[in-house]
Amino acid sequence: MSEFRIHHDVNELLSLLRVHGGEGAEVYIDLLQKNRTPYVTTTVSAHSAKVKIAEFSRTPEDFLKKYDELKSKNTRNLDPLVYLLSKLTEDKETLQYLQQNAKERAELAVNATASGSISFTIPSATSKISMQELEELRKQLGSVTTSSSVQQPLELIRKILRDKQNKKNSGQPIPVFPAWVYERSALNGDFLIGSSLSTDTTVPIGTLPLASQESTIVEDLLYVLIGVDGRYITAQPLIGRQNRAFLVDPNLDMSVKELVTRILPVAASYSTVTRFIEEKSSFEYGQVNHALAAAMRTLIKEYMILITQLEHLQRQGLLSLQKLWFYIQPTMRTMEILASLATSVDKGECMGGSTLSLLHDRTFNYTGDSQAQELCLYLTKAASVPYFEILEKWIYRGIINDPYSEFMVEEHELQKEKIQEDYNDKYWDQRYTVVQQQIPSFLQKMADKILSTGKYLNVVRECGCDVTCPEAKEVIYTLKERAYVEQIEKAYNYASKVLLDFLMEEKELVAHLRSIKHYFLMDQGDFFVHFMDLTEEELKKPVDDIIPTRLEALLELALRMSTANTDPFKDDLKIDLMPHDLITQLLRVLAIETKQEKAIINADPTELTLSGLEAFSFDYIVKWPLSLIINRKALTRYQMLFRHMFYCKHVERQLCNVWISNKAAKDHCTCFCQAKSKLQLF
């Protein structure tokens, strides 16, 4: 974590806790920097921390439920946060302060909501509540909870995602499936609620002999396992994103019913996976989810082949309920894992890198289960292909082709021409930025290098040079992170060398820096003597009376008459008459992106009229891509140094003139005294 980030986080924390006065943030920042450790939370430490908080909490069930919910959504940095909270439970002084702070914040929140639009009239504890008041209170609470928990329909979610992606890629709208794909529900592999296998009147199953019940229910199960309602087993309507439930005829024999309930979870998992595949196959959910859905569809095809083979056995009268249970067991684990992954991706609203993080974590967590790990590894490899294609283009060529906003690096529209006006490296820092939630967990450590690698190549590319890393290799997902590190390191080293050579050789960076040193650090002595001699009278005037074009002409004359004439970049030097003195300029720069910025910018100008000497400064024209290095921030520093040194040079000249004048006056006085003494002798 950078020092600036620590400063920012400490100040934010003090602001949230409403801590004012005291020793200030600097004391805490120094303490944090001295006690930083590279400790990383492990699965064991996170589990022990979770247990400790649960024991400390007044409602451990609620805490564990919330933890599992956040874990299912693949929330970033959850385990480090839990570990930190467990450490806070050991510090009684901190706990006491946090409790007091929470009480004060709660009182403020109550006061704030008291004036809000939603209010509930709750009777006092001493008075009895009537049935009418109870019903009214239930309605009010129900309206609030339902309004906050109502899930948006899939059509609306797709529209929101499509509008967001089209806004980003205005020139290339994403493709859309025709409306009939969503309107014709029979095209979906999931259950059609309200339909049945046959319109014939079904015989009550309880009236059939046990062997007939088993034969009939096996036929029903084979239909249910592929998303079709049977005669005696029917799917229940879904509410939200819950798992599919089934209604089994209550008259079914208990021994048969027990085995049926063991097999039905496979059908529920199939329903979940099928809905996921149909939903995530839409373009709006991105290429990673689309690839994951395609990989799941391949597995579902194998599952359908198994069901077809079982149907063939059933027609031949060779499939009993026990055999069906035996044949379906190996598939049960696979379908359970697929349904669990589908549910987690849905709950976490994962796309792109966040989907890969979830898949990677699941793959890593199944280390002791080779079959489950192999399955997750297959899915992660398939889903990572489109993401790695974007990554390869970025680290090998400096190009981003991310139409669905899935990649860890995001591009922003900024103009290179404005670099000369920015004091805060805005172009370099904000043209390409890292999107934290889209960083796959297995690339987290290399995120900064991935960002820098593409940036370096992109700079060279924008100058008209086509660059491609000669050591480019296909990136393939693996549990061994060393493979990614080596490939990214090679791409980073190549990009660094290409950009450095480009700046040093083609753009002559060192020569430009040497030129800046000559003028801003007053390295060319004869030039400044000529220039100050020529402009002395002009710079004594008030700044409003000075004609800039005249100063520009005198500058060019001084350049031509001195050794600076050999400088190939002398034409990039310009005159700049600042509207404020050096101290004000320094304060304005220090106030950038602070609370005092507006106050200083809008402050009344000084009443003192600036002279040309006080307002004078040099400016330097820097073209892309050198403007990334010699930017406005760097030039402003040079300008402030130059203004101080230039004024000191002016004072030195004045002192020299005074010394020469005093010496001349002294010589005149000596001659006068000698002449006077001679006259007295006569």
Residue, then its C-alpha position, 0 to 999 in steps of 0.5 A: m500500500s502506498e504512503f498516499r493510500i495510507h494517508h487517505d484511508v487514515n483520514e477517511l477513518l478519522s472522518l467516519l469515526r468523527v475524531h477531531g483534534g488530538e494528535g492528528a492523522e500523522v501519528y497514526i500514519d507513522l505507527l501504521q508504517k512502522n508496524r506493517t507486515p506482509y502477513v496474508t490471511t490463510t483459510v485456517s486463520a480466517h476460520s479461527a477468526k470467524v469462530k472467535i467473532a461468533e463466540f463474541s457476538r450476541t447473535p452468532e447465527d446472524f453473523l455466520k449466516k451473513y458471512d456465508e451469504l457474502k462468501s457465496k457472493n465471492t466478496r473481495n477481502l472478506d477473510p482479511l476483514v474478518y481477521l481484523l475484526s477478530k483482532l478488534t474483539e481482543d482490544k477492550e479500549t478500542l471496543q469501548y470507543l467503537q460502542q460509544n461511537a456507534k451509539e452517537r451515530a445511531e442517535l444522529a441517524v434517529n434524529a435524521t430519520a425523524s424528519g424523513s418521509i417514512s415514519f412509523t407510529i409505534p405504540s408505547a410499551t405500556s399501552k396495548i396495541s389493538m388488532q387494527e393498529l397491528e395490521e396497519l403496522r404489518k402493512q407498513l413494514g411489509s411495504v418497506t421490506t418488499s420494495s427493497s427485496v423485489q427482484q428486477p425481471l431478467e428483461l430489465i436486467r438485460k436492458i440495463l446491461r445492454d444500455k451500459q455497454n452500448k454507451k461505452n461502445s457507441g460505435q459498435p452496439i452489442p448483438v441482441f437475440p430476437a424477441w421470440v427467443y425469450e417469448r417462446s418458453a418451449l425453447n427453454g430446457d427448463f420446466l414449463i409450469g402448467s403443462s403435463l406429460s399427457t392430457d389423459t386421466t391419470v390413475p391414482i397411483g395408490t391403487l396400483p401394485l407396488a411393482s407398477q408404482e415403481s415402473t410408473i415412477v421410474e418413467d416419471l423420473l426420467y422425464v423430470l430429470i430432463g425438465v419435463d413434468g411427470r404424471y405423479i411428480t410435478a415441478q413447483p413455480l419458482i419464487g426469485r432465484q430459489n432452488r426448484a422444488f417438486l410435488v410428489d403424489p402423496n399416495l405413493d408408497m413410502s419405500v418408493k417415495e424415499l428413493v424418489t426424494r433422493i433422486l429429485p435433487v439431480a432434477a433440481s440441479y438440472s433446472t438451476v443449471t439449465r436456467f443459468i445456461e439460457e440466461k448467461s448465453s445472452f450477449e449482455y452478460g459478457q463473453v466469460n459468462h457466455a463461455l462458462a455457459a457453453a462449457m456447462r451446456t457441453l456437460i449437460k449434453e453428456y448428462m442427456i446422453l446418460i438419460t437417453q441410455l437409461e430411457h432405452l433400458q426402461r423401454q426394455g424393462l431392464l431399469s428398476l428404481q434401484k438401478l436408476w439410483f445406482y446409475i444416477q449417483p456419479t452424475m449427482r455430484t457433477m450436477e450439484i457442483l454445476a448448480s452451486l457454481a451457477t447459483s454463486v455467479d447469479k448471487g454475486e452478479c459476477m461478470g468477467g474477472s469476478t466470475l473467474s475469481l469465483l471459479h478459481d477459488r472453487t477449484f482451489n478449495y476442491t484440492g482434496d476432491s480430485q473429481a470436483q477439482e477436475l470439473c472446476l478446472y475444466l470450467t475455469k479453463a473454458a471460461s478464461v479463454p475470452y478473458f485471456e484473449i483480451l489480456e494477451k492483446w493488452i500485454y503483447r500489443g497495448i490494445i484493449n478490445d473489451p466490448y462487455s466491460e469484463f477486463m481488469v483494465e478500463e479505458h477512459e476518453l482523455q485528450k493528450e493535448k490537455i496534458q500541458e494543462d494538468y498539474n496532477d498526471k491525470y492522463w497517465d493515471q486516469r486514461y487506463t485504470v484498474v477495475q478492482q472487481q474485475i481482477p481475477s484472484f490469481l492475477q491480483k499480485m500482477a495487476d499493477k504490472i499488467l496495467s503498466t505493460g499495456k500502458y507502455l506499449n499503448v504509448v508507442r502505438e499511439c505514436g504510429c509504431d506497431v509493436t508486438c512482443p516477440e515472446a508472445k505466448e498463449v496464456i492458459y489457465t492453470l493452478k500454478e501461478r508461476a506460469y502467469v508470472e513468467q509470461i507477464e514478467k517477459a511482456y513487462n520487460y519488453a514493453s519497458k525496454v521498447l518505451l525507454d528506447f523509443l523515448m531516449e533514441e527517437k524522441e531524444l528525451v535526454a536532449h530535451l532535459r538538457s535543454i530545460k536545464h540550460y534555461f530553467l536552471m540558468d545553465q547558459g550564463d552568456f545567454f542570460v547576460h544578453f537576455m537580461d541586458l536586452t529586457e532590463e528596461e521592459l521588465k521594470k514596467p508593470v506587467d499590464d504594460i508589457i508587450p509579450t510579442r516584444l519580449e518574444a522578439l528579444l528572447e529570440l535575439a538573445l538566443r541567436m547571439s549566445t551559445a544557446n544558438t546551437d541548441p536544437f530545441k531552442d524554439d520550444l522555449k517561450i515567454d510566460l507572464m504569470p498573473h500572480d507572484l511566486i508565493t501565490q503560485l506555490l499555494r495554488v499548486l499545493a491546494i490542488e485537489t484539496k478543500q482549499e482549492k476553490a477558496i484560493i482560486n477564487a481569492d481576490p488578486t493581490e492589491l500590489t501591481l506585479s512588475g515584469l520581473e515578478a511575473f516573468s517566467f519561461d515556458y517550454i513546449v513539450k509534445w507527445p509522448l515526452s509530455l507524459i514525463i515532462n508534464r505540466k507538473a514537472l514544468t511548474r516545479y521548474q518554473m518556480l525554481f526559475r522564478h526564484m533564481f531569476y529574481c535572485k539574478h536580478v538582485e545580484r545585478q542590482l548589487c553589482n551596479v550599486w557596488i560599481s556606482n559606490k566605487a566610482a563615487k569613492d574614486h570621485c571623492t578621492c580625486f576631489c579631496q586630492a584636488k582640494s588639498k592641492l588648492q589649499l597649498f596654493 
